[in-house]
Each structure stands twice: as C-alpha cells, then as structure tokens.
C-alpha cells in the first residue's frame, strides 16, 4: 500500500472500529516516518510537470492563431466585420482539448514517477532513478499507466477553463 493510500486509509478510518486519524496526526505520522523530507516527496517530478504546461500553451496558442487567421480570411472574403460568436469559443475549447491531450501524452511519465516517489517505504529515491527503474522493471508502457483516466478528467476541465479565460478577456476588452 502506498504512503498516500495508507494515509487515506487511516484518515478515513479504513476498517470498522478504527478511529479516524486527524490532520495533525497525519502530519505527525509523516514527520515521524520520513522527517521533513517526507512532505516533499515527488517534488522533483512536480517540477518536471511544468513542461506539460509549457507544451500545452505553445500548442494552444498555435492552434488559436490558425483559427483566428482562418476567421479573418473568411470575413475578409465576405466583407464582414469580425465579431466573436459562440462558435469561436467552441473552437477555443477544441483547441484547448487538443493541446492538452498532446501535452499530457508527451509529459505524462512525470505523473507516474511522482506517484511512485510518494509511496511509503519504497525503492524509489529520485526522479531519474525512478524513471530508469520503472522502464527497466516494468517496460516503457508503465510510464503511461493511468493516462486514459487522467485525460478523461483533465480534457473537459482544460477546455472549459480556457474557453472561460478567452470569454473573460473578450468581455474585458469590450
């Protein structure tokens, strides 16, 4: 059982008759088990996760620019004034979903490494050591374990967030 699972089990009062662990007891247990460094397990993998955000925004901005160029070209042909429509925001949602899918797929191994680093009492010590060990013991496929579930959760969230952002920017610019 991972450190997280153990803590969730204890905090939620896992078995009948067990007393639930409070937040302070949980903090005390982590500190007693691993000291101060126990609170920072997987932090190096979290830093590697920044690459996902960078990739996402680069792809998103590129797709958004192509959509704007297409819209500008089509409105020039019809001699119309360019006005934001609902379909523009749907396009932004699709751009966000596409860019997030690409970025997550490229950068997903950091999520697996981060999860493994947070397991209690494991052989995983550092980002690259864990990455290497995973590939060596479980193969490259292990780096993408759980990707589908992650995408199902992240894609709608990102699409809505980016469309909301674009709408707020549009409304603030008048």
Contact map, one row per residue, 1 for C-alpha under 8 A:
111011000000000000000000000000000000000000000000000000000000000000000000000000000000000000000000000000000000000000000011000000000000000000000000000000000000000000000000000000
111111000000000000000000000000000000000000000000000000000000000000000000000000000000000000000000000000000000000000000111000000000000000000000000000000000000000000000000000000
111111100000000000000000000000000000000000000000000000000000000000000000000000000000000000000000000000000000000000000111100000000000000000000000000000000000000000000000000000
011111110000000000000000000000000000000000000000000000000000000000000000000000000000000000000000000000000000000000000111000000000000000000000000000000000000000000000000000000
111111111000000000000000000000000000000000000000000000000000000000000000000000000000000000000000000000000000000000000000000000000000000000000000000000000000000000000000000000
111111111100000000000000000000000000000000000000000000000000000000000000000000000000000000000000000000000000000000000000000000000000000000000000000000000000000000000000000000
001111111110000000000000010000000000000000000000000000000000000000000000000000000000000000000000000000000000000000000000000000000000000000000000000000000000000000000000000000
000111111111010000000000000000000000000000000000000000000000000000000000000000000000000000000000000000000000000000000000000000000000000000000000000000000000000000000000000000
000011111111110000000000000000000000000000000000000000000000000000000000000000000000000000000000000000000000000000000000000000000000000000000000000000000000000000000000000000
000001111111110000011000000000000000000000000000000000000000000000000000000000000000000000000000000000000000000000000000000000000000000000000000000000000000000000000000000000
000000111111110000011110010000000000000000000000000000000000000000000000000000000000000000000000000000000000000000000000000000000000000000000000000000000000000000000000000000
000000011111110000011000000000000000000000000000000000000000000000000000000000000000000000000000000000000000000000000000000000000000000000000000000000000000000000000000000000
000000001111111101111000000000000000000000000000000000000000000000000000000000000000000000000000000000000000000000000000000000000000000000000000000000000000000000000000000000
000000011111111101010000000000000000000000000000000000000000000000000000000000000000000000000000000000000000000000000000000000000000000000000000000000000000000000000000000000
000000000000111111000000000000000000000000000000000000000000000000000000000000000000000000000000000000000000000000000000000000000000000000000000000000000000000000000000000000
000000000000111111000000000000000000000000000000000000000000000000000000000000000000000000000000000000000000000000000000000000000000000000000000000000000000000000000000000000
000000000000001111100000000000000000000000000000000000000000000000000000000000000000000000000000000000000000000000000000000000000000000000000000000000000000000000000000000000
000000000000111111110000000000000000000000000000000000000000000000000000000000000000000000000000000000000000000000000000000000000000000000000000000000000000000000000000000000
000000000000100011111000000000000000000000000000000000000000000000000000000000000000000000000000000000000000000000000000000000000000000000000000000000000000000000000000000000
000000000111110001111100000000000000000000000000000000000000000000000000000000000000000000000000000000000000000000000000000000000000000000000000000000000000000000000000000000
000000000111100000111110110000000000000000000000000000000000000000000000000000000000000000000000000000000000000000000000000000000000000000000000000000000000000000000000000000
000000000010000000011111110000000000000000000000000000000000000000000000000000000000000000000000000000000000000000000000000000000000000000000000000000000000000000000000000000
000000000010000000001111111000000000000000000000000000000000000000000000000000000000000000000000000000000000000000000000000000000000000000000000000000000000000000000000000000
000000000000000000000111111100000000000000000000000000000000000000000000000000000000000000000000000000000000000000000000000000000000000000000000000000000000000000000000000000
000000000000000000001111111110000000000000000000000000000000000000000000000000000000000000000000000000000000000000000000000000000000000000000000000000000000000000000000000000
000000100010000000001111111111000000000000000000000000000000000000000000000000000000000000000000000000000000000000000000000000000000000000000000000000000000000000000000000000
000000000000000000000011111111100000000000000000000000000000000000000000000000000000000000000000000000000000000000000000000000000000000000000000000000000000000000000000000000
000000000000000000000001111111110000000000000000000000000000000000000000000000000000000000000000000000000000000000000000000000000000000000000000000000000000000000000000000000
000000000000000000000000111111111000000000000000000000000000000000000000000000000000000000000000000000000000000000000000000000000000000000000000000000000000000000000000000000
000000000000000000000000011111111110011000000000000000000000000000000000000000000000000000000000000000000000000000000000000000000000000000000000000000000000000000000000000000
000000000000000000000000001111111111011000000000000000000000000000000000000000000000000000000000000000000000000000000000000000000000000000000000000000000000000000000000000000
000000000000000000000000000111111110000000000000000000000000000000000000000000000000000000000000000000000000000000000000000000000000000000000000000000000000000000000000000000
000000000000000000000000000011111110010000000000000000000000000000000000000000000000000000000000000000000000000000000000000000000000000000000000000000000000000000000000000000
000000000000000000000000000001111111110000000000000000000000000000000000000000000000000000000000000000000000000000000000000000000000000000000000000000000000000000000000000000
000000000000000000000000000001111111111000000000000000000000000000000000000000000000000000000000000000000000000000000000000000000000000000000000000000000000000000000000000000
000000000000000000000000000000100111111100000000000000000000000000000000000000000000000000000000000000000000000000000000000000000000000000000000000000000000000000000000000000
000000000000000000000000000000000111111110000000000000000000000000000000000000000000000000000000000000000000000000000000000000000000000000000000000000000000000000000000000000
000000000000000000000000000001101111111110000000000000000000000000000000000000000000000000000000000000000000000000000000000000000000000000000000000000000000000000000000000000
000000000000000000000000000001100011111110000000000000000000000000000000000000000000000000000000000000000000000000000000000000000000000000000000000000000000000000000000000000
000000000000000000000000000000000001111111100000000000000000000000000000000000000000000000000000000000000000000000000000000000000000000000000000000000000000000000000000000000
000000000000000000000000000000000000111111100000000000000000000000000000000000000000000000000000000000000000000001001100000000000000000000000000000000000000000000000000000000
000000000000000000000000000000000000000111111100000000000000000000000000000000000000000000000000000000000000000011111100000000100000000000000000000000000000000000000000000000
000000000000000000000000000000000000000111111110000000000000000000000000000000000000000000000000000000000000000001000000000000000000000000000000000000000000000000000000000000
000000000000000000000000000000000000000001111111000000000000000000000000000000000000000000000000000000000000000001000000000001100000000000000000000000000000000000000000000000
000000000000000000000000000000000000000001111111100000000000000000000000000000000000000000000000000000000000011011000000000000100000000000000000000000000000000000000000000000
000000000000000000000000000000000000000001111111110000000000000000000000000000000000000000000000000000000000011001000000000000000000000000000000000000000000000000000000000000
000000000000000000000000000000000000000000111111110000000000000000000000000000000000000000000000000000000000000000000000000000000000000000000000000000000000000000000000000000
000000000000000000000000000000000000000000011111111000000000000000000000000000000000000000000000000000000000010000000000000000000000000000000000000000000000000000000000000000
000000000000000000000000000000000000000000001111111110000000000000000000000000000000000000000000000000000010011000000000000000000000000000000000000000000000000000000000000000
000000000000000000000000000000000000000000000111111111000000000000000000000000000000000000000000000000000000000000000000000000000000000000000000000000000000000000000000000000
000000000000000000000000000000000000000000000001111111100000000000000000000000000000000000000000000000000010000000000000000000000000000000000000000000000000000000000000000000
000000000000000000000000000000000000000000000000111111110000000000000000000000000000000000000000000000110111000000000000000000000000000000000000000000000000000000000000000000
000000000000000000000000000000000000000000000000111111111000000000000000000000000000000000000000000000100000000000000000000000000000000000000000000000000000000000000000000000
000000000000000000000000000000000000000000000000011111111100000000000000000000000000000000000000000000000000000000000000000000000000000000000000000000000000000000000000000000
000000000000000000000000000000000000000000000000001111111110000000000000000000000000000000000000001000100000000000000000000000000000000000000000000000000000000000000000000000
000000000000000000000000000000000000000000000000000111111111000000000000000000000000000000000001001101110000000000000000000000000000000000000000000000000000000000000000000000
000000000000000000000000000000000000000000000000000011111111100000000000000000000000000000000000001000000000000000000000000000000000000000000000000000000000000000000000000000
000000000000000000000000000000000000000000000000000001111111110000000000000000000000000000000000000000000000000000000000000000000000000000000000000000000000000000000000000000
000000000000000000000000000000000000000000000000000000111111111000000000000000000000000000000000001000000000000000000000000000000000000000000000000000000000000000000000000000
000000000000000000000000000000000000000000000000000000011111111100000000000000000000000000000011011100000000000000000000000000000000000000000000000000000000000000000000000000
000000000000000000000000000000000000000000000000000000001111111110000000000000000000000000000000000000000000000000000000000000000000000000000000000000000000000000000000000000
000000000000000000000000000000000000000000000000000000000111111111000000000000000000000000000000000000000000000000000000000000000000000000000000000000000000000000000000000000
000000000000000000000000000000000000000000000000000000000011111111100000000000000000000000000010000000000000000000000000000000000000000000000000000000000000000000000000000000
000000000000000000000000000000000000000000000000000000000001111111110000000000000000000000010010000000000000000000000000000000000000000000000000000000000000000000000000000000
000000000000000000000000000000000000000000000000000000000000111111111000000000000000000000000000000000000000000000000000000000000000000000000000000000000000000000000000000000
000000000000000000000000000000000000000000000000000000000000011111111100000000000000000000000000000000000000000000000000000000000000000000000000000000000000000000000000000000
000000000000000000000000000000000000000000000000000000000000001111111110000000000000000000100000000000000000000000000000000000000000000000000000000000000000000000000000000000
000000000000000000000000000000000000000000000000000000000000000111111111000000000000000000000000000000000000000000000000000000000000000000000000000000000000000000000000000000
000000000000000000000000000000000000000000000000000000000000000011111111100000000000000000000000000000000000000000000000000000000000000000000000000000000000000000000000000000
000000000000000000000000000000000000000000000000000000000000000001111111110000000000000000000000000000000000000000000000000000000000000000000000000000000000000000000000000000
000000000000000000000000000000000000000000000000000000000000000000111111111000000100000000000000000000000000000000000000000000000000000000000000000000000000000000000000000000
000000000000000000000000000000000000000000000000000000000000000000011111111100000100000000000000000000000000000000000000000000000000000000000000000000000000000000000000000000
000000000000000000000000000000000000000000000000000000000000000000001111111110000000000000000000000000000000000000000000000000000000000000000000000000000000000000000000000000
000000000000000000000000000000000000000000000000000000000000000000000111111111000000000000000000000000000000000000000000000000000000000000000000000000000000000000000000000000
000000000000000000000000000000000000000000000000000000000000000000000011111111111100000000000000000000000000000000000000000000000000000000000000000000000000000000000000000000
000000000000000000000000000000000000000000000000000000000000000000000001111111110000000000000000000000000000000000000000000000000000000000000000000000000000000000000000000000
000000000000000000000000000000000000000000000000000000000000000000000000111111110000000000000000000000000000000000000000000000000000000000000000000000000000000000000000000000
000000000000000000000000000000000000000000000000000000000000000000000000011111110000000000000000000000000000000000000000000000000000000000000000000000000000000000000000000000
000000000000000000000000000000000000000000000000000000000000000000000000001111111000000000000000000000000000000000000000000000000000000000000000000000000000000000000000000000
000000000000000000000000000000000000000000000000000000000000000000000000001111111100000000000000000000000000000000000000000000000000000000000000000000000000000000000000000000
000000000000000000000000000000000000000000000000000000000000000000000000001000111110000000000000000000000000000000000000000000000000000000000000000000000000000000000000000000
000000000000000000000000000000000000000000000000000000000000000000000011001000011111000000000000000000000000000000000000000000000000000000000000000000000000000000000000000000
000000000000000000000000000000000000000000000000000000000000000000000000000000001111100000000000000000000000000000000000000000000000000000000000000000000000000000000000000000
000000000000000000000000000000000000000000000000000000000000000000000000000000000111110100000000000000000000000000000000000000000000000000000000000000000000000000000000000000
000000000000000000000000000000000000000000000000000000000000000000000000000000000011111110000000000000000000000000000000000000000000000000000000000000000000000000000000000000
000000000000000000000000000000000000000000000000000000000000000000000000000000000001111111000000000000000000000000000000000000000000000000000000000000000000000000000000000000
000000000000000000000000000000000000000000000000000000000000000000000000000000000000111111100000000000000000000000000000000000000000000000000000000000000000000000000000000000
000000000000000000000000000000000000000000000000000000000000000000000000000000000001111111110000000000000000000000000000000000000000000000000000000000000000000000000000000000
000000000000000000000000000000000000000000000000000000000000000000000000000000000000111111111000000000000000000000000000000000000000000000000000000000000000000000100110000000
000000000000000000000000000000000000000000000000000000000000000000000000000000000000011111111100000000000000000000000000000000000000000000000000000000000000000000100000000000
000000000000000000000000000000000000000000000000000000000000000000100000000000000000001111111110000000000000000000000000000000000000000000000000000000000000000000000000000000
000000000000000000000000000000000000000000000000000000000000000100000000000000000000000111111111000000000000000000000000000000000000000000000000000000000000001001100100000000
000000000000000000000000000000000000000000000000000000000000000000000000000000000000000011111111100000000000000000000000000000000000000000000000000000000000001101100000000000
000000000000000000000000000000000000000000000000000000000000000000000000000000000000000001111111110000000000000000000000000000000000000000000000000000000000001000000000000000
000000000000000000000000000000000000000000000000000000000001001100000000000000000000000000111111111000000000000000000000000000000000000000000000000000000000001000000000000000
000000000000000000000000000000000000000000000000000000010001000000000000000000000000000000011111111100000000000000000000000000000000000000000000000000000010011001100000000000
000000000000000000000000000000000000000000000000000000000000000000000000000000000000000000001111111110000000000000000000000000000000000000000000000000000011011000000000000000
000000000000000000000000000000000000000000000000000000000001000000000000000000000000000000000111111111000000000000000000000000000000000000000000000000000000000000000000000000
000000000000000000000000000000000000000000000000000000111011000000000000000000000000000000000011111111100000000000000000000000000000000000000000000000000000000000000000000000
000000000000000000000000000000000000000000000000000000010001000000000000000000000000000000000001111111110000000000000000000000000000000000000000000000000110010000000000000000
000000000000000000000000000000000000000000000000000000000000000000000000000000000000000000000000111111111000000000000000000000000000000000000000000000100010000000000000000000
000000000000000000000000000000000000000000000000000000010000000000000000000000000000000000000000011111111100000000000000000000000000000000000000000000000000000000000000000000
000000000000000000000000000000000000000000000000000110110000000000000000000000000000000000000000001111111110000000000000000000000000000000000000000000000000000000000000000000
000000000000000000000000000000000000000000000000000100010000000000000000000000000000000000000000000111111111000000000000000000000000000000000000000000100000000000000000000000
000000000000000000000000000000000000000000000000000000000000000000000000000000000000000000000000000011111111000000000000000000000000000000000000001000000000000000000000000000
000000000000000000000000000000000000000000000000000100000000000000000000000000000000000000000000000001111111100000000000000000000000000000000000000000000000000000000000000000
000000000000000000000000000000000000000000000000101100000000000000000000000000000000000000000000000000111111110000000000000000000000000000000000000000000000000000000000000000
000000000000000000000000000000000000000000000000000100000000000000000000000000000000000000000000000000011111111100000000000000000000000000000011001000000000000000000000000000
000000000000000000000000000000000000000000000000000000000000000000000000000000000000000000000000000000000111111110000000000000000000000000000011000000000000000000000000000000
000000000000000000000000000000000000000000001101100000000000000000000000000000000000000000000000000000000011111111000000000000000000000000000000000000000000000000000000000000
000000000000000000000000000000000000000000001100100000000000000000000000000000000000000000000000000000000001111111100000000000000000000000000000000000000000000000000000000000
000000000000000000000000000000000000000000000000000000000000000000000000000000000000000000000000000000000001111111110000000000000000000000000011100000000000000000000000000000
000000000000000000000000000000000000000001001000000000000000000000000000000000000000000000000000000000000000111111111000000000100110000000000010000000000000000000000000000000
000000000000000000000000000000000000000011111100000000000000000000000000000000000000000000000000000000000000011111111100000000100000000000000000000000000000000000000000000000
000000000000000000000000000000000000000001000000000000000000000000000000000000000000000000000000000000000000001111111110000000000000000000000000000000000000000000000000000000
000000000000000000000000000000000000000001000000000000000000000000000000000000000000000000000000000000000000000111111110000100000100000000000000000000000000000000000000000000
000000000000000000000000000000000000000011000000000000000000000000000000000000000000000000000000000000000000000011111110010111100100000000000000000000000000000000000000000000
011100000000000000000000000000000000000011000000000000000000000000000000000000000000000000000000000000000000000001111111000000000000000000000000000000000000000000000000000000
111100000000000000000000000000000000000000000000000000000000000000000000000000000000000000000000000000000000000000111111110000000000000000000000000000000000000000000000000000
111100000000000000000000000000000000000000000000000000000000000000000000000000000000000000000000000000000000000000000111110000000000000000000000000000000000000000000000000000
001000000000000000000000000000000000000000000000000000000000000000000000000000000000000000000000000000000000000000000011111000000000000000000000000000000000000000000000000000
000000000000000000000000000000000000000000000000000000000000000000000000000000000000000000000000000000000000000000001011111110000000000000000000000000000000000000000000000000
000000000000000000000000000000000000000000000000000000000000000000000000000000000000000000000000000000000000000000000000111110000000000000000000000000000000000000000000000000
000000000000000000000000000000000000000000000000000000000000000000000000000000000000000000000000000000000000000000011000011111001100000000000000000000000000000000000000000000
000000000000000000000000000000000000000000000000000000000000000000000000000000000000000000000000000000000000000000001000011111101100000000000000000000000000000000000000000000
000000000000000000000000000000000000000000010000000000000000000000000000000000000000000000000000000000000000000000001000000111111100000000000000000000000000000000000000000000
000000000000000000000000000000000000000001011000000000000000000000000000000000000000000000000000000000000000000011001000000011111110000000000000000000000000000000000000000000
000000000000000000000000000000000000000000000000000000000000000000000000000000000000000000000000000000000000000000000000000001111111000000000000000000000000000000000000000000
000000000000000000000000000000000000000000000000000000000000000000000000000000000000000000000000000000000000000000000000000111111111100000000000000000000000000000000000000000
000000000000000000000000000000000000000000000000000000000000000000000000000000000000000000000000000000000000000010011000000111111111110000000000000000000000000000000000000000
000000000000000000000000000000000000000000000000000000000000000000000000000000000000000000000000000000000000000010000000000000111111111000000000000000000000000000000000000000
000000000000000000000000000000000000000000000000000000000000000000000000000000000000000000000000000000000000000000000000000000011111111100000000000000000000000000000000000000
000000000000000000000000000000000000000000000000000000000000000000000000000000000000000000000000000000000000000000000000000000001111111110000000000000000000000000000000000000
000000000000000000000000000000000000000000000000000000000000000000000000000000000000000000000000000000000000000000000000000000000111111111110110000000000000000000000000000000
000000000000000000000000000000000000000000000000000000000000000000000000000000000000000000000000000000000000000000000000000000000011111111111110000000000000000000000000000000
000000000000000000000000000000000000000000000000000000000000000000000000000000000000000000000000000000000000000000000000000000000001111111100000000000000000000000000000000000
000000000000000000000000000000000000000000000000000000000000000000000000000000000000000000000000000000000000000000000000000000000000111111100000000000000000000000000000000000
000000000000000000000000000000000000000000000000000000000000000000000000000000000000000000000000000000000000000000000000000000000000011111111100000000000000000000000000000000
000000000000000000000000000000000000000000000000000000000000000000000000000000000000000000000000000000000000000000000000000000000000011111111110000000000000000000000000000000
000000000000000000000000000000000000000000000000000000000000000000000000000000000000000000000000000000000000000000000000000000000000011001111111000000000000000000000000000000
000000000000000000000000000000000000000000000000000000000000000000000000000000000000000000000000000000000000000000000000000000000000001001111111100000000000000000000000000000
000000000000000000000000000000000000000000000000000000000000000000000000000000000000000000000000000000000000000000000000000000000000011001111111100000000000000000000000000000
000000000000000000000000000000000000000000000000000000000000000000000000000000000000000000000000000000000001100110000000000000000000011000111111100000000000000000000000000000
000000000000000000000000000000000000000000000000000000000000000000000000000000000000000000000000000000000001100100000000000000000000000000011111111000000000000000000000000000
000000000000000000000000000000000000000000000000000000000000000000000000000000000000000000000000000000000000000100000000000000000000000000001111111000000000000000000000000000
000000000000000000000000000000000000000000000000000000000000000000000000000000000000000000000000000000000000000000000000000000000000000000000001111111000000000000000000000000
000000000000000000000000000000000000000000000000000000000000000000000000000000000000000000000000000000001001000000000000000000000000000000000001111111100000000000000000000000
000000000000000000000000000000000000000000000000000000000000000000000000000000000000000000000000000000000000000000000000000000000000000000000000011111110000000000000000000000
000000000000000000000000000000000000000000000000000000000000000000000000000000000000000000000000000000000000000000000000000000000000000000000000011111111000000000000000000000
000000000000000000000000000000000000000000000000000000000000000000000000000000000000000000000000000000000000000000000000000000000000000000000000011111111100000000000000000000
000000000000000000000000000000000000000000000000000000000000000000000000000000000000000000000000000010010000000000000000000000000000000000000000001111111110000000000000000000
000000000000000000000000000000000000000000000000000000000000000000000000000000000000000000000000000000000000000000000000000000000000000000000000000111111111000000000000000000
000000000000000000000000000000000000000000000000000000000000000000000000000000000000000000000000000000000000000000000000000000000000000000000000000011111111100000000000000000
000000000000000000000000000000000000000000000000000000000000000000000000000000000000000000000000000100000000000000000000000000000000000000000000000001111111110000000000000000
000000000000000000000000000000000000000000000000000000000000000000000000000000000000000000000001100110000000000000000000000000000000000000000000000000111111111000000000000000
000000000000000000000000000000000000000000000000000000000000000000000000000000000000000000000000100000000000000000000000000000000000000000000000000000011111111100000000000000
000000000000000000000000000000000000000000000000000000000000000000000000000000000000000000000000000000000000000000000000000000000000000000000000000000001111111110000000000000
000000000000000000000000000000000000000000000000000000000000000000000000000000000000000000000001100100000000000000000000000000000000000000000000000000000111111111000000000000
000000000000000000000000000000000000000000000000000000000000000000000000000000000000000000011111100000000000000000000000000000000000000000000000000000000011111111100000000000
000000000000000000000000000000000000000000000000000000000000000000000000000000000000000000001000000000000000000000000000000000000000000000000000000000000001111111110000000000
000000000000000000000000000000000000000000000000000000000000000000000000000000000000000000000000000000000000000000000000000000000000000000000000000000000000111111111000000000
000000000000000000000000000000000000000000000000000000000000000000000000000000000000000000011001000000000000000000000000000000000000000000000000000000000000011111111100000000
000000000000000000000000000000000000000000000000000000000000000000000000000000000000000011011001000000000000000000000000000000000000000000000000000000000000001111111110000000
000000000000000000000000000000000000000000000000000000000000000000000000000000000000000000000000000000000000000000000000000000000000000000000000000000000000000111111111000000
000000000000000000000000000000000000000000000000000000000000000000000000000000000000000000000000000000000000000000000000000000000000000000000000000000000000000011111111100000
000000000000000000000000000000000000000000000000000000000000000000000000000000000000000010010000000000000000000000000000000000000000000000000000000000000000000001111111110000
000000000000000000000000000000000000000000000000000000000000000000000000000000000000000010000000000000000000000000000000000000000000000000000000000000000000000000111111111000
000000000000000000000000000000000000000000000000000000000000000000000000000000000000000000000000000000000000000000000000000000000000000000000000000000000000000000011111111100
000000000000000000000000000000000000000000000000000000000000000000000000000000000000000000000000000000000000000000000000000000000000000000000000000000000000000000001111111110
000000000000000000000000000000000000000000000000000000000000000000000000000000000000000000000000000000000000000000000000000000000000000000000000000000000000000000000111111111
000000000000000000000000000000000000000000000000000000000000000000000000000000000000000000000000000000000000000000000000000000000000000000000000000000000000000000000011111111
000000000000000000000000000000000000000000000000000000000000000000000000000000000000000000000000000000000000000000000000000000000000000000000000000000000000000000000001111111
000000000000000000000000000000000000000000000000000000000000000000000000000000000000000000000000000000000000000000000000000000000000000000000000000000000000000000000000111111
000000000000000000000000000000000000000000000000000000000000000000000000000000000000000000000000000000000000000000000000000000000000000000000000000000000000000000000000011111
